[in-house]
Amino acid sequence: MKPIDLRSDTVTQPTEAMRRAMAYAEVGDDVYGEDPTVNRLQELAAEKVGKEAGLFVPSGTMGNLIALLVHCRRGEEMLVGNRSHIFLSERGGASALGGIHSRQLPNQPDGSLALSDLQAAIRPDDIHDPVTRLICLENTHNECGGVYQSPQYVHQVGELARRYGLSLHLDGARLFNAAVAQGIDARELTAPVDSVTFCLSKGLCAPVGSVLCGSRAFIAEARKVRKMLGGGMRQAGILAAAGIVALETMIDRLAEDHARARWLADGLKQLPGLLVDEPATNMVFFSWDESIPYDERRLIAELRAQGVLAGSVAPRRIRLVTHYGIDDSDIEQTLRAFRAILSR
Ligand SMILES: *Cc1c(COP(=O)(O)O)cnc(C)c1O
């Protein structure tokens, strides 16, 4: 039997509609700007986030890196969360490839960076100091539990950035989860930012790719940096075609993933010993007390033996992610597996 894969929403498979769109996509050489399908995806993506232009990139990591390289010169400083994906999980690319000095501010439990911390971290014009150039936010915030930031908060950070002449980048890998969970248009979350990256390849089910969006001038620079990094692709419309289907048909249904995450969390809460976080979107994080004699590796192995795949994010802490490939019976089956393991 096919395992129930709750490790991540990156395991989603392209839909039938995507495979058909890919097979018949009209393509051209995108390094020349001549792939009509890529161009259409980029326009659609820019419109979805209310920006002038978009750039199709192979991954969210490259989208973020390109944005940082356009915003910051070598030795300039960016303010990032100490639990952000950019800081923790992108191989230090900003530093290794851009010479960008990163300053980590504590992510609050709700995923935000405190306005007072941001303000205090902005450097004075002093001969000793690196130049503060950029603030990076993440929405939804992965490490903090898939939590979302509100439009009001993003607006406040935008005001602060403008007041000090800083740029604001949003790592919106799961931006549409943040919008759907709040019942708002994604543009409400992106209006205050100068640039935003979002992934097509996670809950939206496209096989590959992300889009970086910003002003026309910003994207013109980003296009050059993408080429420098080796991310200029040729007949990429084959991939972009799936991205178009993702943006046109897969956003609203994210609410189903959120509902199943709540169902899963409510079920797990009934089990003695499990300490379950309230899910905000499609991620369920939990820990457990001493009454359960398993470490995370053992519990994951026990789950796998029951046909459920899970991932650990810290000692005695596991993350379960709902997505397009998970239906109601998978949630029931997962809860049965937990009950079987924990009642032994
Ligand atoms: C997945 C993810 C990325 C990077 O995306 P890849 O396509 O895997 O490179 C960036 N930020 C966050 C918050 C993510 O979850």
The ligand as an ORCA input file, in Angstrom:
! r2SCAN-3c Opt
* xyz 0 1
  C      10.621     25.446      0.881
  C      10.957     26.803      1.381
  C      11.866     27.621      0.700
  C      12.720     27.149     -0.450
  O      12.095     26.533     -1.466
  P      12.835     25.397     -2.348
  O      12.019     25.420     -3.581
  O      12.741     24.141     -1.556
  O      14.241     25.836     -2.586
  C      12.053     28.894      1.185
  N      11.417     29.344      2.274
  C      10.545     28.583      2.954
  C       9.857     29.146      4.142
  C      10.298     27.290      2.535
  O       9.446     26.530      3.238
*
